[in-house]
């Protein structure tokens, strides 16, 4: 696969989970990948993996909750053709227990970083003739999720900003889309995720590679007419009514 040969991709949150799988998938298709994350050791491991497979990658340490570091990342990444905003933060628990600082940190990471990176890089993509921005949303953005209000609100904002950026940059051939994963085996305990299996029509929890393959398609020429989409990658969880309990009958 070489459909992204000659392209540069910036993937945030690329040291683990969906971001890591995405960086590997894009490199396998020929892209030179800029890996962004907070952990240099894990970043080095991903770079080594990609290089061992014959790809090209480099690591830029970044804390996306810090505005200055986001702006620095946009500069150090250089001429980016594909931007994957995969980094995200979570905060779970009763809403009344959270502080303003926690709220701000989550929104700074999940929303402001996407805004700043896209606003910095998309115009440059437009000058070079086009590009692709892919944001990572969540099925939680369209479902009520108990004790998860801040995260849900931030991912709802991701969906909205995806459509707004698609309208703004689409005329310049910069496509902006989002993928909306369901339960995925990442850093969340498997026992917690496995509770969803009977609610998912495919009857399995997803792997990071399931999401990465969709992202790679959106970044490739095959996705050239997809813009402003929020694509569920959740085995049908958010589209299909959950199984009903059996109806008891009496003779």
Rosetta blueprint (number, residue, H / E / L):
1 X L
2 X L
3 X L
4 X L
5 X L
6 X L
7 X L
8 X E
9 X E
10 X E
11 X E
12 X L
13 X L
14 X L
15 X L
16 X L
17 X H
18 X H
19 X H
20 X H
21 X H
22 X H
23 X H
24 X H
25 X H
26 X H
27 X H
28 X H
29 X L
30 X L
31 X L
32 X E
33 X E
34 X E
35 X E
36 X E
37 X E
38 X L
39 X L
40 X H
41 X H
42 X H
43 X H
44 X H
45 X H
46 X H
47 X H
48 X H
49 X H
50 X H
51 X H
52 X H
53 X L
54 X L
55 X L
56 X E
57 X E
58 X E
59 X E
60 X E
61 X E
62 X L
63 X L
64 X L
65 X L
66 X L
67 X H
68 X H
69 X H
70 X H
71 X H
72 X H
73 X H
74 X H
75 X H
76 X H
77 X H
78 X L
79 X L
80 X L
81 X L
82 X E
83 X E
84 X E
85 X E
86 X L
87 X L
88 X L
89 X L
90 X L
91 X L
92 X L
93 X L
94 X L
95 X H
96 X H
97 X H
98 X L
99 X L
100 X H
101 X H
102 X H
103 X H
104 X H
105 X H
106 X H
107 X H
108 X H
109 X H
110 X H
111 X H
112 X H
113 X H
114 X H
115 X H
116 X H
117 X H
118 X H
119 X H
120 X H
121 X H
122 X H
123 X H
124 X H
125 X H
126 X H
127 X H
128 X L
129 X L
130 X L
131 X E
132 X E
133 X E
134 X E
135 X E
136 X E
137 X L
138 X L
139 X H
140 X H
141 X H
142 X L
143 X L
144 X L
145 X L
146 X L
147 X L
148 X L
149 X H
150 X H
151 X H
152 X H
153 X H
154 X H
155 X H
156 X H
157 X H
158 X H
159 X H
160 X H
161 X H
162 X H
163 X H
164 X H
165 X H
166 X H
167 X H
168 X H
169 X H
170 X H
171 X H
172 X H
173 X L
174 X E
175 X E
176 X E
177 X E
178 X E
179 X E
180 X E
181 X E
182 X L
183 X L
184 X E
185 X E
186 X L
187 X L
188 X L
189 X L
190 X H
191 X H
192 X H
193 X H
194 X H
195 X H
196 X H
197 X H
198 X H
199 X H
200 X L
201 X L
202 X L
203 X L
204 X L
205 X L
206 X E
207 X E
208 X H
209 X H
210 X H
211 X H
212 X H
213 X H
214 X H
215 X H
216 X H
217 X H
218 X H
219 X H
220 X L
221 X H
222 X H
223 X H
224 X L
225 X L
226 X L
227 X L
228 X L
229 X L
230 X E
231 X E
232 X E
233 X E
234 X L
235 X L
236 X L
237 X L
238 X L
239 X L
240 X L
241 X L
242 X L
243 X L
244 X L
245 X L
246 X L
247 X L
248 X L
249 X L
250 X L
251 X L
